Amino acid sequence: MRLWRDLLILLAFAVAIFLGGYWLIKNVNWNLSERFEFGLSVEQEKKLGDLMKETLWNNFDKLEDPTVDSAMQIITARLLRKLDTSQYQYNFIVLAKDEINAFTIPGGNIYIFSGLLLESESPEEVAAVLAHEIGHAEKRHVVQKLVKEFSLGALVAILSGGDPSLLMDVLRQVIGTSFDRDQENEADDFALALLEKARIEPKSLAVFFERLNAKDLSYNRNLELIMTHPHNDKRLAKSRGYLTQKDFRAEKIAVDWARVKQAVRTKQ
């Protein structure tokens, strides 16, 4: 009897180990670069963003115009009012550059090129692009991408006052390369839901990129940075087919967009 009892105990122990191992394999992310995404705290991320902002001002000029500033405040306020509690104090800045792009650096800092404002036909289209960028920030995609590309140690070295040329390499990576497919889809999903909450037509995201497709702008070498925001047919279809709540009613953003674009042109 003692032998059978010992065998049953061993069998139960073996089953417990097997089930525990199976659970770990199925539920734990073993990709180290992804696991270290949160090895960089939000405070460290904000500090990294501050360092990158200083580098940005050595390479880009801010577009300063009261009409443009007012429009951006109205658009972003509409989005942020419907954003759930966030770890970031968002900053939205327009850069005087005629390429069509928007990008996010660590710490909730979102930049939009003036060329994108000129290509947009409504403030709703700009709101859709910014909602997508907010999605990348909220999901911490930027940090995850940088850890994967440069390693956590390299980012910590930058925070400790390391090689300034490495900081420039990190900034180029943020501006000039795309997120992976899952991250882009996750940011799309976030953007569509946020646009609905803000009473902005979610289809605005598809409208903007469909027009770029029609003009073939995404393949113009002079506008290659737009490729950081791939807009394949599946993603466009998701935006077009997004189902809002039955009581959803889109409300126009109160901005004279023709006036905004004219202001941008005078500053180009």
C-alpha angles and dihedrals in degrees: 000000000000089000092053091046091052091048091051091049091051090047092050090048091051092049091050091052091048094049092045092051091047091052092050093050092049099041110029122080106228095185100111096203089055094044089054091057088102093038082093108067122222089250091053089047091054091050090051089050091052091053091049091050090058090052091047092059089057090057106030137041122225115237104234117193129133094224093052092042092052092049092050091049091053093047096046094043089056090056099040093051088065096041114111118236107309135197090221139075097216124226120193116193131179115217121206098241126122096218118105108244148110126196142177127226124193120290101039097295113146124187129194126191117231088234089068091054090053092049093049117090097200141020087246090066091052090048090054092053092046091048087056091051091048087054091057090050096047092048090047091234091149093059092045092052093048094048089051094048101038106016128244091266092059092052092048089050089055090051088052092056099268130158108333090208088064089057089055090051089052091050092051089051091054094049102037110038134064132242117244122270095261092051093048091049091048091051090048091053091048092048095049092050092046092049090053092050089050092051091245119137106258090208087070088086092059093042092058096048094040089059090051089051091050091052091042088228093143090069097047107113090219089060099041094132090073086074087078083078106051113197108193124173094260092056092045090051090052091055092045092048098042109134114221125197115280092249093051115129119176115229119204117241107245099237129121095230097186088057092049093052091049089052090051092051092054090055098046 
